[in-house]
Amino acid sequence: MTTALWAVLAGVLGLAVGSFLNVVISRVPAGESIVSPPSRCPSCGHDIRNRHNIPLLGWLMLRGRCADCQARISVRYPLVELATAALFVVLTVRLVHLHWALTAYLYFAAAGVALTMIDLDHRRLPNAIVLPSYPVIAGLLSVGSAVNHDWTALARAAIGGAALFAFYFAIALAYPAGMGFGDVKLSGIIGAVLAYLSWSALIVGAFGGFLLGSLVGVALIIGGRGGRKTALPFGPFMIAGAFVAIFVAQPITHGYLGLLGS
């Protein structure tokens, strides 16, 4: 099967997963079941009809309004679906050579989208998503290593996950007001998926989160929308830094080494 066909299948899967993530983003912070009851309009409480529950197309058919009460349906729902689909496509194109290990990165993308939205909304990273990600990603990377006969990558992932967890844990102990333990728990997952690729991906991703967070913080201060003590949820920056590393760690590393050489 060609990479293009894999990418198309990944996009369709991403739309479906994104639709499910909208449920996760809404219900997990409230401690509600993600299985039942069926999806409902937050305004009138009517169940959403099956034909309107099709990812992206359902929102377009309804023109962004509830079929029963005509209340507006947030554009965030289709955007989450589109973002998940886009991540699935670009990850598939970038990492299709990893074969089964690619599934770990698709799972990480889905978890990353959910955690980003929840952290922005509620300033926390729920254990219900973070903790199960450890065995799931470990299992998927293990299968990938077995298929690819590459146990070195799996060992590197274990070391990288432990190292980044220890690094964040030390920061949380030294400066508890600036680092939540949810970020610490997330760091182990990020360290594993990045180190599985390379040590350079781990380094770029680890520091990329801090850099992105600093840039946004400075932008908010310059724009008059925050101050030096303005608290920002750090999880989204960690996740964004990880995706930057997945796609461009190698050219960033080569460019930096080239500067040192010059």
SVG drawing of the C-alpha trace seen along z (x, -y; Angstrom):
<svg xmlns="http://www.w3.org/2000/svg" viewBox="-36 -46 70 55">
<polyline fill="none" stroke="black" stroke-width="0.4" points="0.0,0.0 1.4,-3.4 2.1,-6.2 -0.6,-8.3 -3.2,-5.7 -2.1,-5.2 -2.3,-9.0 -5.9,-9.0 -6.9,-6.2 -5.2,-8.0 -7.1,-11.1 -10.5,-9.3 -9.4,-7.6 -8.3,-10.9 -11.8,-12.5 -13.5,-9.6 -11.0,-9.8 -11.4,-13.6 -15.1,-13.2 -14.6,-10.9 -12.0,-13.3 -14.7,-16.0 -16.6,-13.7 -13.4,-13.0 -12.6,-16.7 -16.1,-17.5 -16.7,-14.6 -13.3,-13.5 -12.8,-16.8 -16.3,-16.5 -15.7,-12.8 -18.4,-11.6 -18.5,-8.4 -17.2,-8.7 -19.4,-5.8 -22.9,-6.8 -25.2,-8.7 -25.2,-9.5 -23.9,-12.9 -26.4,-15.7 -26.9,-19.3 -25.5,-21.3 -28.3,-23.8 -31.5,-21.8 -30.3,-18.3 -31.7,-16.5 -29.7,-13.5 -27.7,-14.2 -29.1,-12.1 -26.9,-9.5 -26.9,-11.2 -25.7,-14.4 -22.9,-12.6 -20.8,-12.1 -17.4,-13.8 -17.2,-17.3 -20.1,-16.6 -22.6,-16.6 -21.6,-20.1 -21.7,-21.3 -25.2,-19.7 -26.5,-21.5 -24.7,-24.7 -23.3,-24.9 -26.7,-24.8 -28.6,-22.3 -31.3,-20.5 -33.8,-20.9 -33.2,-24.2 -31.1,-26.0 -28.5,-26.9 -25.1,-27.5 -22.7,-24.5 -19.2,-25.7 -16.8,-25.6 -14.3,-24.1 -15.9,-20.6 -15.1,-20.4 -11.7,-22.1 -10.8,-19.4 -11.8,-16.7 -9.8,-18.5 -6.7,-19.0 -6.7,-15.3 -7.1,-14.2 -4.3,-16.6 -2.0,-15.2 -2.8,-11.7 -2.0,-12.4 1.3,-14.2 2.5,-11.7 1.7,-8.8 3.6,-10.5 6.5,-11.2 6.7,-7.9 5.2,-5.3 8.6,-3.6 8.2,-2.7 5.3,-0.3 3.5,0.8 5.4,-1.8 3.5,-4.5 0.4,-3.5 2.1,-4.8 2.5,-8.2 -1.1,-8.3 -2.2,-7.4 0.1,-10.2 -1.4,-12.6 -5.0,-11.8 -4.0,-12.0 -2.1,-15.2 -5.1,-16.9 -7.4,-16.0 -4.8,-17.0 -4.1,-20.3 -7.8,-21.3 -8.4,-20.2 -5.4,-22.0 -6.4,-25.2 -9.9,-24.9 -9.3,-23.6 -5.5,-24.0 -5.0,-20.4 -3.9,-17.1 -6.2,-14.4 -4.7,-11.1 -7.5,-9.3 -5.7,-10.2 -2.1,-10.5 -1.6,-7.4 -3.1,-4.8 -0.9,-6.3 2.2,-4.8 1.2,-1.1 -0.5,-1.8 2.5,-3.6 5.0,-1.2 3.0,1.8 2.7,0.2 6.4,-0.7 7.3,2.8 5.3,4.3 6.9,1.9 10.4,2.8 9.6,6.5 8.3,6.1 11.3,3.9 13.8,5.9 15.0,2.7 15.3,3.2 17.8,0.4 15.1,-2.2 12.9,-0.6 15.7,-0.8 16.4,-4.4 12.7,-5.2 12.7,-3.7 15.8,-5.7 14.6,-8.9 11.2,-8.6 12.8,-8.1 15.4,-10.9 12.8,-13.5 10.5,-12.5 13.4,-12.9 14.3,-16.3 10.7,-17.6 10.4,-16.1 13.6,-18.0 12.1,-21.2 8.8,-20.6 10.7,-20.0 12.9,-23.1 10.1,-25.4 6.7,-23.9 4.8,-27.1 6.0,-27.0 5.5,-23.3 2.5,-21.1 2.9,-17.4 0.6,-16.8 3.3,-18.2 5.8,-15.8 3.7,-12.8 3.2,-13.9 7.0,-14.3 7.7,-10.6 5.4,-9.9 6.9,-12.7 10.4,-11.5 9.6,-8.0 8.0,-8.8 10.8,-11.3 13.8,-9.1 12.4,-6.2 13.1,-8.3 16.5,-9.7 18.4,-11.4 18.3,-14.7 14.5,-14.5 14.4,-14.1 16.6,-17.2 14.9,-19.4 11.4,-18.4 12.3,-18.8 13.7,-22.3 11.2,-23.2 8.4,-23.3 10.2,-25.7 11.1,-27.9 7.5,-28.0 6.1,-28.8 8.6,-31.6 7.8,-33.1 4.1,-33.0 4.6,-34.5 6.7,-37.4 4.1,-38.0 1.3,-38.2 3.4,-40.7 4.1,-42.9 0.5,-42.7 -0.6,-43.8 -2.6,-40.6 -0.4,-39.3 2.4,-40.0 5.5,-38.3 3.3,-36.4 0.6,-35.3 0.2,-31.6 0.0,-29.7 -0.9,-26.0 2.4,-24.3 1.0,-21.0 0.1,-22.4 3.7,-23.8 5.2,-20.4 3.0,-18.7 3.7,-21.3 7.4,-21.0 7.2,-17.3 5.6,-17.6 8.1,-20.1 10.8,-17.6 9.1,-14.7 9.1,-16.7 12.2,-18.9 14.6,-17.7 17.1,-16.6 17.5,-19.8 17.5,-21.8 20.3,-19.7 22.3,-19.8 21.8,-23.6 23.0,-24.1 26.0,-21.8 26.8,-23.7 26.8,-27.0 29.2,-25.5 31.4,-24.2 31.6,-27.6"/>
</svg>
